[in-house]
Amino acid sequence: MDKLYLDHAATTPPCPEARAAFNAAADDCFANPGSLHQAGADAARLIEKSRREISKLLGASNYKLVFTATGTESNHLGIRGFFQSGRAIVGEIEHPSSRAAVDALEVTTDIAPVNCDGRIDTEAFKNLLSDDVGLISIQWVNNEIGSLQPVHELVQLARLLAPRAHFHIDAIQAAGKLNLHLDQLGVDSISIAAHKFGGIRGCAALLFHNNCKQPTPYFTGGGHESGLRSGTENTMGIAAMAAALSAKHNKISSAPNYLHDSRQRLITAIANECDIEVLGPSDEQLTSGAILSIVLKGMRAEPFLHQLETHRIYVGSGSACNAHGHSESPTLAAVQLKEEMRNSVLRISFSDELSNELTLRVATAMALTAGFFKD
Ligand SMILES: Cc1ncc(COP(=O)(O)O)c(C=O)c1O
């Protein structure tokens, strides 16, 4: 039986296009891009070509792009690197990396609350805005339940009512899954990470608007990335990142609904076999097609997940319990999931099409697993 890996929100397998670009760069462009010889210049050219390609794919002609190593690092640079003064506003269900970056500012911070679907309450957000807000950090797609934030509306409100605020968006679960157009959004900075869209781990980026002042760098030294992120560039990872994003964008352009179609098939098939509740918005427009978060009524997610492994199917848990020792998910509490259900959340995430055959395989394995625990 083939391995069926459905934990793409944690990390994706490198796609064929990324592997090919990585290998080509490893063969031809492995030299240090800072070296003066031709081999170094070739590597530097590949980095610039990839930078242009990624910016184009993200509709970001008005943005500068800095390569970093991880999404966490990009969030810290986008949040701490730009902060000057004032209050901060952060979404209630942000990834811990953005939350920690905002906490590190040590300023008065207000939480923009979410509703039971995990979407920011725009009225409550509006009430937090004023001239003294210096920073706003909101994620585009939630990594646990897949809810999409109304980012266009939030950015517009902030421009009107908190004109001094630097607005950062964590787009780490959005890039490669949705068509992003940064010039239209007009946000100040966004972070993306290659390993969430078929690239290779160790490569991420921060994009910031041309109107922004330069961020304060955290890694200083050799002056790489225009002095904003010192450290020898990950040429192979960068080439793979551009190739992966391009492949995902081609897929989205040719089949805009492929993730949602797969997700809907999965919901129908699993609900036929198991007693589940789907978390997050029911409206497709308001949720990511790549994440399906479900409550398995009467089951504990952790043993369920391990039993599913006997069918060679790998899924995530609602991060109530994970390998880093977090004991409780603030997201599940924020969406007011009953306490007794918070250990029953399974996250199934994917970034490729799920065929009918694979969908049936998941549903059947889940039915067998549910039966295993009932017997
Ligand atoms: C929404 C979101 N933001 C930030 C991160 C952090 O990214 P990385 O693990 O690459 O540092 C993740 C990773 O899971 C994420 O899902």
Ligand as a Chemical Component Dictionary entry (heavy atoms), coordinates in Angstrom:
data_LIG
# 
_chem_comp.id                   LIG 
_chem_comp.type                 NON-POLYMER 
_chem_comp.pdbx_formal_charge   0 
_chem_comp.three_letter_code    LIG 
# 
loop_
_chem_comp_atom.comp_id 
_chem_comp_atom.atom_id 
_chem_comp_atom.alt_atom_id 
_chem_comp_atom.type_symbol 
_chem_comp_atom.charge 
_chem_comp_atom.model_Cartn_x 
_chem_comp_atom.model_Cartn_y 
_chem_comp_atom.model_Cartn_z 
_chem_comp_atom.pdbx_ordinal 
LIG C1 C1 C 0 0.399 30.339 9.264  1  
LIG C2 C2 C 0 1.820 29.996 9.583  2  
LIG N1 N1 N 0 2.675 30.976 9.889  3  
LIG C3 C3 C 0 3.962 30.740 10.174 4  
LIG C4 C4 C 0 4.477 29.463 10.167 5  
LIG C5 C5 C 0 5.925 29.243 10.487 6  
LIG O1 O1 O 0 6.613 28.799 9.355  7  
LIG P1 P1 P 0 8.002 27.995 9.502  8  
LIG O2 O2 O 0 7.675 26.701 10.144 9  
LIG O3 O3 O 0 8.508 27.876 8.095  10 
LIG O4 O4 O 0 8.896 28.818 10.344 11 
LIG C6 C6 C 0 3.620 28.399 9.871  12 
LIG C7 C7 C 0 4.100 27.000 9.917  13 
LIG O5 O5 O 0 3.373 26.089 10.223 14 
LIG C8 C8 C 0 2.262 28.671 9.566  15 
LIG O6 O6 O 0 1.399 27.695 9.263  16 
# 
loop_
_chem_comp_bond.comp_id 
_chem_comp_bond.atom_id_1 
_chem_comp_bond.atom_id_2 
_chem_comp_bond.value_order 
_chem_comp_bond.pdbx_ordinal 
LIG C1 C2 SING 1  
LIG C2 N1 SING 2  
LIG C2 C8 DOUB 3  
LIG N1 C3 DOUB 4  
LIG C3 C4 SING 5  
LIG C4 C5 SING 6  
LIG C4 C6 DOUB 7  
LIG C5 O1 SING 8  
LIG O1 P1 SING 9  
LIG P1 O2 DOUB 10 
LIG P1 O3 SING 11 
LIG P1 O4 SING 12 
LIG C6 C7 SING 13 
LIG C6 C8 SING 14 
LIG C7 O5 DOUB 15 
LIG C8 O6 SING 16 
# 
